[in-house]
Amino acid sequence: MGIVRNSEHSNGAPTIEGTGIRVKDIASAYEHSGYDPDEITQLYPDLTLGDVHRALAYYYDHIDDFRSASSEPASA
């Protein structure tokens, strides 16, 4: 599976192909909630460990896009 964007799902946000799970949700679980990749596969049973790592790699490769699209204020 790969990362896809489909305007009919998740408002075109990058998702894991075939799951509808958004990359930003996986990244948030990792960065903000402190889950490790194995734990994320337990949160999202449709994902493999490879899917989680692929999503995190995509997130970090495009981090400026994700951060500029965020409506949340940056923490100090």
Buried (B, 14 or more C-beta within 10 A) or exposed (E): BEBBEEEEEBEEBBBBBEBEBBBBBBBBBBEEEEBEBEEBBEBBEEBEEEBBBBBBEBBEEBEEEBEEEEEEEEEE
